[in-house]
């Protein structure tokens, strides 16, 4: 599966637009990670616990998008975008979306 942020795939022709595909996940912070993160907030530096959590969340959302695109018979997803929103004080949603297409 080809995933691109552009509206086309270099060297390939889009023959059919299959429609919007998306993948999302909502993750809550872990109390142990939250305590470590707050301590890092006091002394400064990267909050690696959250960096790892967000990275895992992006990968899970991408996996779900790819699954949805495969179910439509897509060769690629173009116009790929990520967005994040806070759902509640301790949880965030990662959403990835794009357009599933067939290529020649």
C-alpha positions as CSV (number, residue, x, y, z in Angstrom):
1,X,0.0,0.0,0.0
2,X,1.4,3.4,-1.0
3,X,0.7,6.2,1.5
4,X,1.5,9.8,0.4
5,X,0.6,13.3,1.6
6,X,0.5,14.5,-1.9
7,X,-2.6,14.4,-4.1
8,X,-0.9,12.1,-6.6
9,X,1.7,9.4,-6.8
10,X,4.8,10.3,-8.8
11,X,5.1,8.2,-11.9
12,X,1.6,6.6,-11.5
13,X,-1.8,7.5,-12.8
14,X,-4.9,7.5,-10.6
15,X,-7.5,5.5,-12.5
16,X,-10.3,5.5,-9.8
17,X,-11.1,7.4,-6.7
18,X,-12.6,5.0,-4.1
19,X,-13.4,7.5,-1.4
20,X,-12.4,8.7,2.0
21,X,-10.6,6.3,4.4
22,X,-9.7,6.9,7.9
23,X,-8.2,5.3,11.0
24,X,-8.3,6.5,14.6
25,X,-7.5,5.6,18.1
26,X,-8.1,7.2,21.5
27,X,-5.5,6.7,24.1
28,X,-5.5,7.6,27.7
29,X,-2.5,8.4,29.8
30,X,-1.1,5.8,32.2
31,X,-0.9,7.0,35.8
32,X,2.8,5.9,36.1
33,X,3.7,7.6,32.8
34,X,1.8,10.7,33.9
35,X,3.8,11.0,37.1
36,X,7.1,10.7,35.3
37,X,5.9,13.2,32.7
38,X,4.9,15.7,35.3
39,X,8.4,15.4,36.9
40,X,10.0,16.0,33.5
41,X,7.8,19.0,33.2
42,X,9.4,20.5,36.3
43,X,13.0,19.9,35.2
44,X,12.5,20.3,31.4
45,X,13.3,18.1,28.5
46,X,11.5,15.7,26.2
47,X,8.6,13.8,27.7
48,X,9.7,10.5,26.2
49,X,6.7,8.6,27.8
50,X,4.3,10.7,25.8
51,X,6.5,10.7,22.7
52,X,6.3,6.9,22.7
53,X,2.6,6.8,23.4
54,X,1.8,9.2,20.5
55,X,4.1,7.3,18.1
56,X,2.3,4.0,19.0
57,X,-1.1,5.8,18.5
58,X,-0.1,7.1,15.1
59,X,1.0,3.6,14.0
60,X,-2.3,2.1,15.2
61,X,-4.4,4.8,13.4
62,X,-2.3,4.2,10.2
63,X,-2.9,0.4,10.4
64,X,-6.6,1.0,10.7
65,X,-6.6,3.4,7.7
66,X,-4.6,0.8,5.6
67,X,-7.1,-1.9,6.5
68,X,-10.0,0.2,5.4
69,X,-8.3,1.1,2.2
70,X,-7.5,-2.6,1.5
71,X,-11.1,-3.5,2.0
72,X,-12.0,-1.1,-0.8
73,X,-9.4,-2.6,-3.0
74,X,-7.1,0.5,-3.0
75,X,-3.5,0.6,-4.3
76,X,-2.7,3.8,-2.5
77,X,-4.0,6.5,-0.2
78,X,-3.3,10.1,-1.3
79,X,-3.7,13.4,0.6
80,X,-2.8,11.7,3.9
81,X,-3.3,13.9,6.9
82,X,-3.1,13.5,10.7
83,X,-5.0,15.4,13.3
84,X,-5.1,15.2,17.1
85,X,-7.7,16.3,19.5
86,X,-8.2,16.1,23.3
87,X,-11.2,14.1,24.1
88,X,-11.0,14.6,27.9
89,X,-8.3,15.7,30.3
90,X,-6.4,12.5,30.1
91,X,-7.2,11.1,26.7
92,X,-6.4,12.2,23.1
93,X,-7.6,11.0,19.7
94,X,-5.3,10.5,16.8
95,X,-7.1,10.6,13.4
96,X,-5.5,9.9,10.1
97,X,-7.4,10.3,6.8
98,X,-7.0,10.4,3.1
99,X,-8.4,9.3,-0.2
100,X,-8.2,5.7,-1.3
101,X,-7.4,5.3,-5.0
102,X,-6.6,2.7,-7.7
103,X,-3.4,3.2,-9.7
104,X,-2.1,2.3,-13.1
